[in-house]
Amino acid sequence: MPDLYRTLLKYDLGHLRIVAGLWGLKLESGEVDPAAQELSASVLDPEPVRETIDILPADARAALFALVESGGKMEWVSFARKFGEIREMGEARRDRERPHLKTVSPAETLFYRSLLAKAFFNADKGAQEFAYIPDDLYELIKLETDGEMPAVRNEPLGRPATPLEKAFEMPASDHILDDATTYLAALRLNLESNGLPLDRQEQAPALQQLMEAAGLVRKNTPQAEAVKTFLEASRVDALKLLVNAWQSSQTFDELRLVPGILCEGEWKNQPLVTREFLMDLTDAIPSGKWWSLPAFIRAVKEKFPDYQRPAGDYDSWFIKRESDGQYLRGFAYWDQVDGALIRYFIRTLHWLGMADLACAEQNGLVTAFRLSPVIEKKDEKGKLTVASNGKITVPRFFSRAVRYQISRFCEWDDEKPDDYGYRVTAQSLSQARQQGLKAEQLLALLVKHTHETVPPALVKALKQWETHGTEARVESLLVLRVSRPEIVEEMRKSRAGKFLGELLSPTAVVVREGAIQKVLAALAELGLLAEVKMLNLPPE
């Protein structure tokens, strides 16, 4: 950054005299260059620097401290959004209106004291305008304010939650481990569904990204060794594995997972940098204390509005609202994008077992959160139950590795709050066989984990299926029944004969799928009108 002398050279003599007057100095020089040398020599002294900072208005001091904390410079668009603009005016208007006596912003207050200047510097996106403190003056200010500046990131933003904001609590859990097990099994079975219940489908994209970040899935394929290690780990160790993968991932992108918005185009953000920044802010909040989420979001907007935006850029990211296709460009949409990201970040902490949530109304919008340690160790327990009809019930806290293996042999029933249901069927065993699995492996697994209490009927069924395959079949058929055997013979000899299948009795024959209208037409040609009766099966 330019030093004070080079910065002062940009101004006219009248501006330098304004600066001198505000520092309590009087310039003797009548030309810009010597006046700039004279002024910088007088200003660059600890005592006048300390005196000038002491008499600054509170908002101007805050602006100065923000610049110091940013290393002496800040993108102008970000600085001006928070601390105001500097009015542009020529010498005549300035000398007539004397703006230094009636400043309209903290930025203007600092500008007329040369504690702030504007210039273009090279940045990642080319030349950009910055607010800066002249280099040598910055070093003096930093020394004089050492220990005085507020440690912004070490102080919690926002405020504690009110009793109303924390009225309905949602404790954190480690349910993500069970969803991960289900998701991995669904991938292994090549299921069209991800296996998650409807009320958790919204989490599926995040779960997919997390599985990839943790190395459990690659190109939509479970990685055998990594999955084995994850499933056999204790619940606390498995959860830590997921948390660590999330915290260090450069690919898990919360912004692109926020519900209700769509990110388009080739622009790139920095999810890891953003995540680390938000983690710093939440780390300052007292653990175990309920904190207001709306107040926290407002405080971030006030103090760090550009926390995820390089150079305060609110125009080059193409983000639109999913509901109506409205593009959310510009700072006016901060709450719908940047604020929504903070809300999603807090929900992610809850999803990973790191924060409790609360609402002011039951099932309402989250209004409070409480940081909590990763869920304490819970032993995997519960009893595996097997029925003679092939139904298997696996408790949520049973071994995840065992549930994963069982699920590969079975059809899946709807998930219950604390149980997972499966059914052994001929079709599920056939699918397992296609993956190189044998029914005897399932039997050995059930015998081991039920302490040899598998119902004899299921033992027999699994052994016979392994030897003989499917020995019984239930089918839904269309059957043509007639009053005399001769009619069946005539039908077989007619053009409709190719639409008839297996003969069930002298007066009953199977009609091939999709051919009922052709068979009815053939009967009509024989002078027979048939009625169609459909069997309505009662629900199970």
VOTOR-211106 format. One record per residue (C-alpha): residue in one letter; x, y, z. Coordinates in steps of 0.1 Angstrom, whole numbers. Layout:
REM residues N
type:a, east:X, north:Y, up:Z;
...
//
This chain:
REM residues 540
type:m, east:0, north:0, up:0;
type:p, east:12, north:36, up:-6;
type:d, east:27, north:54, up:24;
type:l, east:12, north:86, up:37;
type:y, east:33, north:110, up:17;
type:r, east:25, north:93, up:-16;
type:t, east:-12, north:92, up:-6;
type:l, east:-12, north:130, up:2;
type:l, east:3, north:138, up:-32;
type:k, east:-30, north:129, up:-49;
type:y, east:-48, north:158, up:-33;
type:d, east:-48, north:196, up:-38;
type:l, east:-34, north:221, up:-13;
type:g, east:-69, north:229, up:1;
type:h, east:-75, north:192, up:9;
type:l, east:-41, north:190, up:27;
type:r, east:-50, north:221, up:48;
type:i, east:-83, north:204, up:58;
type:v, east:-64, north:173, up:69;
type:a, east:-39, north:194, up:88;
type:g, east:-66, north:214, up:106;
type:l, east:-83, north:182, up:118;
type:w, east:-50, north:170, up:132;
type:g, east:-45, north:204, up:150;
type:l, east:-17, north:214, up:127;
type:k, east:-10, north:244, up:105;
type:l, east:8, north:241, up:72;
type:e, east:35, north:266, up:63;
type:s, east:41, north:253, up:28;
type:g, east:23, north:268, up:-2;
type:e, east:28, north:240, up:-26;
type:v, east:15, north:204, up:-27;
type:d, east:48, north:184, up:-26;
type:p, east:64, north:202, up:4;
type:a, east:31, north:205, up:21;
type:a, east:27, north:167, up:18;
type:q, east:61, north:162, up:32;
type:e, east:55, north:186, up:61;
type:l, east:21, north:171, up:69;
type:s, east:33, north:134, up:69;
type:a, east:63, north:143, up:91;
type:s, east:40, north:159, up:117;
type:v, east:13, north:132, up:116;
type:l, east:36, north:101, up:118;
type:d, east:42, north:104, up:155;
type:p, east:26, north:81, up:182;
type:e, east:12, north:110, up:203;
type:p, east:-9, north:128, up:176;
type:v, east:-20, north:94, up:163;
type:r, east:-32, north:84, up:197;
type:e, east:-50, north:117, up:203;
type:t, east:-67, north:116, up:169;
type:i, east:-80, north:81, up:174;
type:d, east:-92, north:90, up:209;
type:i, east:-115, north:118, up:197;
type:l, east:-129, north:99, up:167;
type:p, east:-167, north:92, up:169;
type:a, east:-175, north:56, up:178;
type:d, east:-187, north:46, up:143;
type:a, east:-155, north:60, up:127;
type:r, east:-134, north:42, up:153;
type:a, east:-153, north:9, up:144;
type:a, east:-145, north:16, up:107;
type:l, east:-109, north:22, up:115;
type:f, east:-106, north:-10, up:136;
type:a, east:-123, north:-30, up:108;
type:l, east:-96, north:-18, up:84;
type:v, east:-68, north:-26, up:108;
type:e, east:-82, north:-61, up:114;
type:s, east:-83, north:-66, up:76;
type:g, east:-46, north:-59, up:73;
type:g, east:-50, north:-22, up:65;
type:k, east:-71, north:-26, up:34;
type:m, east:-106, north:-39, up:23;
type:e, east:-125, north:-41, up:-9;
type:w, east:-142, north:-7, up:-13;
type:v, east:-176, north:-21, up:-21;
type:s, east:-176, north:-41, up:11;
type:f, east:-162, north:-13, up:32;
type:a, east:-186, north:13, up:18;
type:r, east:-216, north:-10, up:23;
type:k, east:-209, north:-11, up:60;
type:f, east:-194, north:23, up:67;
type:g, east:-208, north:46, up:40;
type:e, east:-196, north:64, up:9;
type:i, east:-174, north:95, up:4;
type:r, east:-192, north:123, up:-15;
type:e, east:-175, north:132, up:-47;
type:m, east:-170, north:170, up:-51;
type:g, east:-147, north:195, up:-67;
type:e, east:-125, north:220, up:-50;
type:a, east:-150, north:249, up:-52;
type:r, east:-179, north:229, up:-39;
type:r, east:-158, north:214, up:-11;
type:d, east:-145, north:248, up:0;
type:r, east:-180, north:262, up:-1;
type:e, east:-199, north:233, up:16;
type:r, east:-170, north:223, up:40;
type:p, east:-180, north:186, up:42;
type:h, east:-153, north:178, up:67;
type:l, east:-173, north:196, up:93;
type:k, east:-205, north:177, up:86;
type:t, east:-195, north:143, up:74;
type:v, east:-222, north:120, up:63;
type:s, east:-205, north:86, up:71;
type:p, east:-177, north:70, up:91;
type:a, east:-158, north:66, up:58;
type:e, east:-159, north:104, up:52;
type:t, east:-148, north:111, up:88;
type:l, east:-117, north:90, up:83;
type:f, east:-111, north:103, up:47;
type:y, east:-107, north:139, up:57;
type:r, east:-82, north:129, up:84;
type:s, east:-62, north:108, up:59;
type:l, east:-69, north:77, up:80;
type:l, east:-85, north:63, up:49;
type:a, east:-78, north:65, up:12;
type:k, east:-91, north:49, up:-20;
type:a, east:-70, north:33, up:-47;
type:f, east:-70, north:4, up:-73;
type:f, east:-49, north:-26, up:-65;
type:n, east:-44, north:-59, up:-83;
type:a, east:-65, north:-87, up:-70;
type:d, east:-76, north:-122, up:-81;
type:k, east:-101, north:-108, up:-105;
type:g, east:-78, north:-80, up:-118;
type:a, east:-77, north:-44, up:-106;
type:q, east:-102, north:-36, up:-79;
type:e, east:-108, north:-5, up:-58;
type:f, east:-99, north:-8, up:-21;
type:a, east:-102, north:13, up:10;
type:y, east:-68, north:15, up:27;
type:i, east:-48, north:31, up:55;
type:p, east:-15, north:45, up:43;
type:d, east:12, north:20, up:50;
type:d, east:34, north:38, up:75;
type:l, east:3, north:53, up:92;
type:y, east:-12, north:18, up:94;
type:e, east:18, north:5, up:113;
type:l, east:16, north:33, up:139;
type:i, east:-22, north:28, up:143;
type:k, east:-18, north:-9, up:148;
type:l, east:8, north:-3, up:176;
type:e, east:-14, north:23, up:193;
type:t, east:-45, north:2, up:192;
type:d, east:-29, north:-31, up:201;
type:g, east:-51, north:-48, up:228;
type:e, east:-78, north:-22, up:223;
type:m, east:-95, north:-35, up:192;
type:p, east:-124, north:-58, up:198;
type:a, east:-116, north:-94, up:190;
type:v, east:-146, north:-98, up:168;
type:r, east:-142, north:-134, up:160;
type:n, east:-136, north:-144, up:196;
type:e, east:-168, north:-127, up:208;
type:p, east:-201, north:-145, up:201;
type:l, east:-223, north:-128, up:176;
type:g, east:-260, north:-123, up:183;
type:r, east:-275, north:-130, up:217;
type:p, east:-289, north:-159, up:239;
type:a, east:-323, north:-173, up:228;
type:t, east:-355, north:-161, up:244;
type:p, east:-377, north:-187, up:262;
type:l, east:-401, north:-184, up:232;
type:e, east:-374, north:-191, up:206;
type:k, east:-364, north:-223, up:224;
type:a, east:-399, north:-235, up:233;
type:f, east:-399, north:-267, up:212;
type:e, east:-365, north:-285, up:213;
type:m, east:-351, north:-310, up:188;
type:p, east:-321, north:-328, up:203;
type:a, east:-292, north:-338, up:181;
type:s, east:-288, north:-375, up:174;
type:d, east:-265, north:-398, up:154;
type:h, east:-293, north:-410, up:131;
type:i, east:-271, north:-400, up:102;
type:l, east:-252, north:-433, up:108;
type:d, east:-283, north:-453, up:101;
type:d, east:-292, north:-433, up:70;
type:a, east:-257, north:-438, up:57;
type:t, east:-260, north:-475, up:63;
type:t, east:-293, north:-476, up:44;
type:y, east:-279, north:-454, up:16;
type:l, east:-248, north:-476, up:11;
type:a, east:-269, north:-508, up:10;
type:a, east:-293, north:-492, up:-15;
type:l, east:-263, north:-484, up:-38;
type:r, east:-249, north:-519, up:-34;
type:l, east:-283, north:-534, up:-44;
type:n, east:-286, north:-510, up:-74;
type:l, east:-320, north:-499, up:-61;
type:e, east:-338, north:-471, up:-79;
type:s, east:-345, north:-455, up:-45;
type:n, east:-319, north:-443, up:-21;
type:g, east:-338, north:-462, up:7;
type:l, east:-345, north:-432, up:28;
type:p, east:-381, north:-425, up:40;
type:l, east:-400, north:-397, up:25;
type:d, east:-395, north:-373, up:54;
type:r, east:-357, north:-375, up:49;
type:q, east:-355, north:-374, up:11;
type:e, east:-344, north:-337, up:13;
type:q, east:-312, north:-349, up:30;
type:a, east:-303, north:-374, up:2;
type:p, east:-281, north:-350, up:-19;
type:a, east:-261, north:-339, up:12;
type:l, east:-257, north:-376, up:22;
type:q, east:-244, north:-384, up:-12;
type:q, east:-218, north:-356, up:-11;
type:l, east:-208, north:-366, up:24;
type:m, east:-203, north:-403, up:14;
type:e, east:-181, north:-392, up:-14;
type:a, east:-162, north:-368, up:9;
type:a, east:-156, north:-396, up:34;
type:g, east:-143, north:-419, up:7;
type:l, east:-171, north:-444, up:12;
type:v, east:-185, north:-439, up:-23;
type:r, east:-167, north:-432, up:-56;
type:k, east:-186, north:-426, up:-89;
type:n, east:-218, north:-439, up:-72;
type:t, east:-201, north:-472, up:-62;
type:p, east:-195, north:-482, up:-25;
type:q, east:-158, north:-487, up:-18;
type:a, east:-157, north:-521, up:-1;
type:e, east:-128, north:-517, up:24;
type:a, east:-138, north:-482, up:34;
type:v, east:-175, north:-492, up:39;
type:k, east:-164, north:-523, up:60;
type:t, east:-143, north:-500, up:82;
type:f, east:-171, north:-475, up:86;
type:l, east:-198, north:-501, up:94;
type:e, east:-176, north:-520, up:119;
type:a, east:-165, north:-489, up:138;
type:s, east:-183, north:-479, up:170;
type:r, east:-210, north:-453, up:166;
type:v, east:-190, north:-426, up:181;
type:d, east:-159, north:-433, up:159;
type:a, east:-181, north:-436, up:128;
type:l, east:-197, north:-403, up:135;
type:k, east:-164, north:-386, up:140;
type:l, east:-153, north:-400, up:107;
type:l, east:-182, north:-383, up:90;
type:v, east:-177, north:-350, up:109;
type:n, east:-140, north:-349, up:101;
type:a, east:-147, north:-356, up:64;
type:w, east:-173, north:-328, up:63;
type:q, east:-151, north:-303, up:81;
type:s, east:-121, north:-308, up:58;
type:s, east:-139, north:-314, up:25;
type:q, east:-134, north:-290, up:-4;
type:t, east:-162, north:-307, up:-24;
type:f, east:-191, north:-307, up:1;
type:d, east:-208, north:-275, up:-10;
type:e, east:-234, north:-263, up:14;
type:l, east:-244, north:-234, up:-9;
type:r, east:-255, north:-258, up:-37;
type:l, east:-274, north:-278, up:-12;
type:v, east:-296, north:-250, up:3;
type:p, east:-332, north:-259, up:-3;
type:g, east:-352, north:-236, up:-25;
type:i, east:-323, north:-221, up:-45;
type:l, east:-306, north:-233, up:-77;
type:c, east:-270, north:-225, up:-86;
type:e, east:-263, north:-222, up:-123;
type:g, east:-232, north:-215, up:-145;
type:e, east:-195, north:-221, up:-142;
type:w, east:-187, north:-198, up:-113;
type:k, east:-170, north:-212, up:-83;
type:n, east:-172, north:-205, up:-46;
type:q, east:-150, north:-217, up:-17;
type:p, east:-171, north:-240, up:5;
type:l, east:-141, north:-250, up:28;
type:v, east:-131, north:-214, up:34;
type:t, east:-167, north:-204, up:41;
type:r, east:-173, north:-234, up:64;
type:e, east:-141, north:-227, up:84;
type:f, east:-152, north:-190, up:88;
type:l, east:-187, north:-200, up:101;
type:m, east:-171, north:-226, up:124;
type:d, east:-149, north:-199, up:139;
type:l, east:-180, north:-178, up:145;
type:t, east:-200, north:-207, up:161;
type:d, east:-169, north:-217, up:182;
type:a, east:-172, north:-184, up:200;
type:i, east:-207, north:-192, up:212;
type:p, east:-208, north:-208, up:247;
type:s, east:-212, north:-245, up:245;
type:g, east:-245, north:-258, up:260;
type:k, east:-262, north:-223, up:258;
type:w, east:-293, north:-218, up:237;
type:w, east:-285, north:-191, up:210;
type:s, east:-309, north:-171, up:189;
type:l, east:-305, north:-181, up:152;
type:p, east:-322, north:-150, up:137;
type:a, east:-301, north:-127, up:159;
type:f, east:-269, north:-147, up:149;
type:i, east:-278, north:-143, up:112;
type:r, east:-285, north:-106, up:116;
type:a, east:-251, north:-101, up:133;
type:v, east:-232, north:-119, up:106;
type:k, east:-250, north:-97, up:80;
type:e, east:-240, north:-66, up:99;
type:k, east:-204, north:-74, up:107;
type:f, east:-193, north:-99, up:80;
type:p, east:-218, north:-96, up:51;
type:d, east:-193, north:-108, up:25;
type:y, east:-182, north:-139, up:45;
type:q, east:-185, north:-161, up:13;
type:r, east:-182, north:-135, up:-14;
type:p, east:-148, north:-126, up:-28;
type:a, east:-145, north:-89, up:-32;
type:g, east:-181, north:-84, up:-22;
type:d, east:-193, north:-97, up:-56;
type:y, east:-231, north:-102, up:-56;
type:d, east:-236, north:-101, up:-93;
type:s, east:-215, north:-128, up:-110;
type:w, east:-230, north:-158, up:-92;
type:f, east:-261, north:-171, up:-110;
type:i, east:-285, north:-182, up:-83;
type:k, east:-322, north:-184, up:-87;
type:r, east:-352, north:-191, up:-66;
type:e, east:-366, north:-225, up:-74;
type:s, east:-402, north:-216, up:-68;
type:d, east:-405, north:-190, up:-95;
type:g, east:-371, north:-188, up:-113;
type:q, east:-363, north:-153, up:-100;
type:y, east:-326, north:-147, up:-101;
type:l, east:-312, north:-136, up:-67;
type:r, east:-285, north:-112, up:-78;
type:g, east:-273, north:-82, up:-57;
type:f, east:-270, north:-75, up:-20;
type:a, east:-308, north:-70, up:-18;
type:y, east:-311, north:-109, up:-18;
type:w, east:-286, north:-115, up:10;
type:d, east:-312, north:-130, up:33;
type:q, east:-324, north:-154, up:6;
type:v, east:-289, north:-166, up:-3;
type:d, east:-262, north:-158, up:23;
type:g, east:-286, north:-158, up:52;
type:a, east:-302, north:-190, up:40;
type:l, east:-267, north:-206, up:38;
type:i, east:-261, north:-198, up:75;
type:r, east:-294, north:-214, up:84;
type:y, east:-285, north:-245, up:64;
type:f, east:-251, north:-246, up:80;
type:i, east:-266, north:-247, up:115;
type:r, east:-290, north:-275, up:103;
type:t, east:-260, north:-294, up:90;
type:l, east:-244, north:-292, up:125;
type:h, east:-276, north:-307, up:138;
type:w, east:-276, north:-334, up:112;
type:l, east:-241, north:-343, up:122;
type:g, east:-250, north:-345, up:159;
type:m, east:-232, north:-313, up:168;
type:a, east:-261, north:-290, up:177;
type:d, east:-296, north:-291, up:192;
type:l, east:-323, north:-271, up:175;
type:a, east:-354, north:-254, up:188;
type:c, east:-385, north:-237, up:173;
type:a, east:-409, north:-211, up:187;
type:e, east:-438, north:-232, up:173;
type:q, east:-440, north:-270, up:170;
type:n, east:-427, north:-280, up:136;
type:g, east:-420, north:-244, up:128;
type:l, east:-390, north:-225, up:115;
type:v, east:-358, north:-231, up:136;
type:t, east:-353, north:-201, up:159;
type:a, east:-326, north:-213, up:183;
type:f, east:-296, north:-237, up:184;
type:r, east:-273, north:-250, up:211;
type:l, east:-239, north:-263, up:203;
type:s, east:-232, north:-297, up:219;
type:p, east:-204, north:-322, up:217;
type:v, east:-205, north:-350, up:192;
type:i, east:-230, north:-376, up:206;
type:e, east:-215, north:-396, up:234;
type:k, east:-207, north:-433, up:230;
type:k, east:-238, north:-456, up:227;
type:d, east:-234, north:-493, up:227;
type:e, east:-249, north:-512, up:198;
type:k, east:-275, north:-533, up:213;
type:g, east:-310, north:-547, up:207;
type:k, east:-324, north:-580, up:197;
type:l, east:-325, north:-593, up:162;
type:t, east:-359, north:-610, up:156;
type:v, east:-367, north:-635, up:128;
type:a, east:-402, north:-648, up:121;
type:s, east:-411, north:-681, up:104;
type:n, east:-427, north:-663, up:75;
type:g, east:-393, north:-647, up:66;
type:k, east:-398, north:-613, up:83;
type:i, east:-367, north:-599, up:100;
type:t, east:-366, north:-569, up:124;
type:v, east:-333, north:-552, up:131;
type:p, east:-333, north:-525, up:159;
type:r, east:-316, north:-492, up:151;
type:f, east:-289, north:-497, up:176;
type:f, east:-281, north:-532, up:164;
type:s, east:-248, north:-537, up:145;
type:r, east:-249, north:-516, up:114;
type:a, east:-226, north:-541, up:96;
type:v, east:-251, north:-569, up:103;
type:r, east:-280, north:-549, up:91;
type:y, east:-261, north:-539, up:59;
type:q, east:-255, north:-576, up:52;
type:i, east:-290, north:-587, up:59;
type:s, east:-305, north:-560, up:37;
type:r, east:-287, north:-574, up:7;
type:f, east:-307, north:-607, up:9;
type:c, east:-341, north:-592, up:15;
type:e, east:-369, north:-569, up:3;
type:w, east:-373, north:-538, up:24;
type:d, east:-403, north:-529, up:45;
type:d, east:-411, north:-493, up:55;
type:e, east:-387, north:-480, up:82;
type:k, east:-401, north:-475, up:117;
type:p, east:-387, north:-450, up:143;
type:d, east:-364, north:-475, up:160;
type:d, east:-366, north:-506, up:137;
type:y, east:-358, north:-517, up:102;
type:g, east:-380, north:-544, up:86;
type:y, east:-369, north:-569, up:59;
type:r, east:-385, north:-599, up:42;
type:v, east:-369, north:-629, up:27;
type:t, east:-385, north:-638, up:-6;
type:a, east:-376, north:-659, up:-36;
type:q, east:-372, north:-628, up:-56;
type:s, east:-348, north:-612, up:-31;
type:l, east:-327, north:-644, up:-29;
type:s, east:-325, north:-645, up:-67;
type:q, east:-312, north:-609, up:-68;
type:a, east:-287, north:-617, up:-40;
type:r, east:-275, north:-647, up:-61;
type:q, east:-269, north:-624, up:-90;
type:q, east:-245, north:-605, up:-68;
type:g, east:-227, north:-637, up:-58;
type:l, east:-245, north:-642, up:-25;
type:k, east:-258, north:-675, up:-12;
type:a, east:-288, north:-683, up:9;
type:e, east:-266, north:-703, up:32;
type:q, east:-247, north:-671, up:40;
type:l, east:-279, north:-654, up:52;
type:l, east:-288, north:-685, up:73;
type:a, east:-253, north:-685, up:89;
type:l, east:-257, north:-647, up:96;
type:l, east:-291, north:-651, up:112;
type:v, east:-281, north:-682, up:133;
type:k, east:-250, north:-663, up:146;
type:h, east:-269, north:-631, up:156;
type:t, east:-301, north:-647, up:170;
type:h, east:-281, north:-672, up:191;
type:e, east:-294, north:-701, up:170;
type:t, east:-331, north:-692, up:174;
type:v, east:-340, north:-690, up:137;
type:p, east:-375, north:-706, up:132;
type:p, east:-371, north:-742, up:118;
type:a, east:-395, north:-733, up:89;
type:l, east:-373, north:-705, up:77;
type:v, east:-342, north:-727, up:81;
type:k, east:-358, north:-754, up:59;
type:a, east:-370, north:-728, up:33;
type:l, east:-335, north:-713, up:30;
type:k, east:-318, north:-747, up:26;
type:q, east:-343, north:-759, up:1;
type:w, east:-341, north:-727, up:-19;
type:e, east:-303, north:-731, up:-20;
type:t, east:-307, north:-766, up:-34;
type:h, east:-338, north:-764, up:-56;
type:g, east:-344, north:-727, up:-62;
type:t, east:-380, north:-714, up:-65;
type:e, east:-404, north:-743, up:-59;
type:a, east:-436, north:-724, up:-57;
type:r, east:-449, north:-694, up:-76;
type:v, east:-478, north:-670, up:-71;
type:e, east:-490, north:-654, up:-103;
type:s, east:-517, north:-631, up:-114;
type:l, east:-533, north:-646, up:-146;
type:l, east:-561, north:-639, up:-170;
type:v, east:-582, north:-671, up:-174;
type:l, east:-607, north:-679, up:-200;
type:r, east:-635, north:-702, up:-187;
type:v, east:-661, north:-717, up:-210;
type:s, east:-691, north:-739, up:-206;
type:r, east:-680, north:-768, up:-229;
type:p, east:-645, north:-782, up:-238;
type:e, east:-654, north:-780, up:-275;
type:i, east:-652, north:-742, up:-273;
type:v, east:-615, north:-743, up:-261;
type:e, east:-607, north:-766, up:-291;
type:e, east:-623, north:-742, up:-315;
type:m, east:-605, north:-713, up:-300;
type:r, east:-571, north:-731, up:-303;
type:k, east:-578, north:-737, up:-340;
type:s, east:-588, north:-701, up:-347;
type:r, east:-566, north:-671, up:-353;
type:a, east:-568, north:-664, up:-315;
type:g, east:-550, north:-697, up:-307;
type:k, east:-516, north:-680, up:-305;
type:f, east:-530, north:-658, up:-277;
type:l, east:-539, north:-688, up:-254;
type:g, east:-514, north:-702, up:-230;
type:e, east:-514, north:-731, up:-205;
type:l, east:-545, north:-754, up:-203;
type:l, east:-557, north:-754, up:-167;
type:s, east:-587, north:-777, up:-172;
type:p, east:-608, north:-789, up:-201;
type:t, east:-629, north:-757, up:-198;
type:a, east:-602, north:-733, up:-186;
type:v, east:-572, north:-718, up:-204;
type:v, east:-547, north:-690, up:-196;
type:v, east:-550, north:-658, up:-218;
type:r, east:-516, north:-643, up:-226;
type:e, east:-509, north:-608, up:-212;
type:g, east:-523, north:-580, up:-233;
type:a, east:-544, north:-603, up:-255;
type:i, east:-578, north:-602, up:-238;
type:q, east:-595, north:-580, up:-265;
type:k, east:-583, north:-602, up:-293;
type:v, east:-597, north:-633, up:-275;
type:l, east:-630, north:-616, up:-269;
type:a, east:-632, north:-607, up:-307;
type:a, east:-625, north:-644, up:-316;
type:l, east:-652, north:-656, up:-293;
type:a, east:-676, north:-631, up:-309;
type:e, east:-668, north:-645, up:-343;
type:l, east:-678, north:-679, up:-329;
type:g, east:-711, north:-665, up:-319;
type:l, east:-702, north:-663, up:-282;
type:l, east:-704, north:-631, up:-260;
type:a, east:-682, north:-633, up:-230;
type:e, east:-682, north:-612, up:-198;
type:v, east:-651, north:-600, up:-181;
type:k, east:-647, north:-603, up:-143;
type:m, east:-617, north:-588, up:-126;
type:l, east:-607, north:-601, up:-92;
type:n, east:-602, north:-574, up:-66;
type:l, east:-577, north:-586, up:-40;
type:p, east:-582, north:-572, up:-4;
type:p, east:-552, north:-552, up:9;
type:e, east:-527, north:-571, up:30;
//
